[in-house]
């Protein structure tokens, strides 16, 4: 289940990043960052399941930071 979510979030973030690079229209960049953060959250949860708590906590902290930045970007735009 988590692997499927990680793949979906990664493909969505990659698609939004590709769209921004090809069209040079970066209005979807905060949403791309949000999906990147969700990918990091799922990666952290998978690391916790594997028993690697250090990488799990690191991914959770990165998720919180990216979530804060993307929400702030969405509000400012």
Backbone torsions as a table, in degrees:
resi	resn	phi	psi	omega
1	UNK	NA	-48.5	-179.2
2	UNK	-67.5	-34.3	179.7
3	UNK	-66.3	-38.8	178.1
4	UNK	-65.0	-43.8	177.7
5	UNK	-61.8	-41.0	179.4
6	UNK	-62.8	-41.6	179.4
7	UNK	-65.5	-43.4	-179.8
8	UNK	-62.9	-47.8	-179.4
9	UNK	-64.8	-38.5	179.7
10	UNK	-65.9	-43.8	179.6
11	UNK	-64.8	-39.0	179.0
12	UNK	-65.0	-45.8	179.0
13	UNK	-63.3	-41.7	179.6
14	UNK	-65.3	-39.3	179.3
15	UNK	-65.7	-43.1	178.9
16	UNK	-66.0	-37.8	177.6
17	UNK	-66.8	-42.1	177.5
18	UNK	-63.3	-41.5	177.2
19	UNK	-59.7	-44.3	179.7
20	UNK	-63.9	-39.1	179.9
21	UNK	-71.2	-39.4	-177.0
22	UNK	-72.3	-45.6	-175.8
23	UNK	-91.4	-8.9	-175.4
24	UNK	55.8	33.8	177.1
25	UNK	-117.7	108.3	-171.1
26	UNK	-102.0	27.0	-178.9
27	UNK	-72.4	-18.1	179.3
28	UNK	-97.7	7.9	-177.7
29	UNK	-61.5	-40.5	176.7
30	UNK	-61.3	-34.9	178.5
31	UNK	-71.3	-35.1	175.5
32	UNK	-63.0	-41.5	178.1
33	UNK	-66.2	-36.1	177.5
34	UNK	-62.5	-44.7	178.6
35	UNK	-68.5	-32.1	174.3
36	UNK	-64.5	-41.8	177.2
37	UNK	-63.6	-41.1	177.2
38	UNK	-64.5	-34.4	174.9
39	UNK	-62.9	-42.3	178.5
40	UNK	-65.2	-36.7	177.1
41	UNK	-62.0	-47.4	-179.9
42	UNK	-64.5	-38.6	177.3
43	UNK	-62.9	-40.3	177.6
44	UNK	-64.1	-41.5	178.1
45	UNK	-65.3	-36.8	177.2
46	UNK	-67.4	-36.4	177.4
47	UNK	-66.7	-37.2	175.5
48	UNK	-62.4	-39.2	178.4
49	UNK	-65.7	-33.1	178.7
50	UNK	-76.5	-15.7	-179.4
51	UNK	96.5	6.9	179.4
52	UNK	-97.3	87.1	-173.2
53	UNK	-72.0	-29.5	180.0
54	UNK	-62.4	-50.6	178.7
55	UNK	-69.1	-31.6	177.5
56	UNK	-63.6	-47.6	178.9
57	UNK	-65.5	-37.8	178.7
58	UNK	-62.0	-43.4	179.3
59	UNK	-65.8	-37.5	178.7
60	UNK	-65.8	-41.9	179.0
61	UNK	-65.0	-41.6	177.6
62	UNK	-63.6	-39.8	177.2
63	UNK	-59.9	-45.6	-179.3
64	UNK	-62.4	-42.2	178.9
65	UNK	-64.1	-47.3	-179.3
66	UNK	-64.9	-37.5	177.6
67	UNK	-62.1	-44.5	178.7
68	UNK	-62.0	-44.8	-178.6
69	UNK	-65.9	-42.6	-177.5
70	UNK	-70.0	-38.0	177.6
71	UNK	-66.1	-41.5	177.6
72	UNK	-62.2	-39.3	178.1
73	UNK	-67.1	-38.7	178.9
74	UNK	-66.1	-40.6	-179.0
75	UNK	-68.0	-39.6	-177.1
76	UNK	-72.6	-25.4	-179.8
77	UNK	-90.0	NA	NA
